[in-house]
């Protein structure tokens, strides 16, 4: 019961801080900026005010420990783990693309037609907003997109969903696999894109396992930033005519057996199995914060 209450306390603090951060982010829309500059400011503000700062403050408020230590942000990632991350991501692309296609083509039962139309409308609005921001052939806006949408968003979301939410569950002795998939589900759900839920869930789980295996939040932050940045770079290359417009469908089979996706999924599983068998991918261990902060120590002692 104590562990459950500790988790609830932490999540309430975390979500409360996030909501406050979202509120202050909306105020950035009042700045006398337009176009790219305003969008960059809002996205950067959201990541800092609603994700990074809440993650840091939640650890500081709930435990007498450094937030950077709690999230293992003080551990330098090894080049080996960075290389493994790149390998896994590249090998997984065909399988992920196929899952994205299947999720987008999913049709709900007739009695949910209204909900389906609402979801698709939300998807179209989000897609139009994203395309309007990253569909450019200019160098400077593209570099800024990589920095803010790619790198900063990768760090912000990983601090919040993995560094705070997932890490807290594991520290309270929740089964690591349950913690990883729970954090991934929350991560995907809070994007409010139903027809992208499954691939985002799988990506979130991959980020969670990379965090679990490496013991450094910078590994999964790198993976997240890599995923976001490659979308921006590939879009730029398509707009410049360097890549075909069909590049985003790499490995996708619109009918029949998706051989490329199957091979991709098997290859990812094989790589993970081999690396685990050799002891390369294994749980690095974390330090548990034994002492709660003054905000919760009285409540903890009374349980």
Secondary structure, 3 states (H helix, E strand, C coil): CHHHHHHHHHHHHHHHHHHHHHHHHHHHHHCCCCHHHHHHHHHHHHHHHHHHHHHHHHHHHHECCCHHHHCCCCCCCCHHHHHHHHHHHHHHHHHHHHHHHHHHCCCCCHHHHHHHHHHHHHHHHHHHHHHHHHCCCCHHHHHHHHHHHHHHHHHHHHHHHHHHHHHHHHHCCCCHHHHHHHHHHHHHHCCCCHHHHHHHHHHHHHHHHHHHHHCCHHHHHHHHHHHHHHHHHHHHHHHCCCCCHHHHHCCCCCCCCCHHHHHHHHHHHHHHHHHHHCCCCCCCCCCCCCCECCCCHHHHHCC
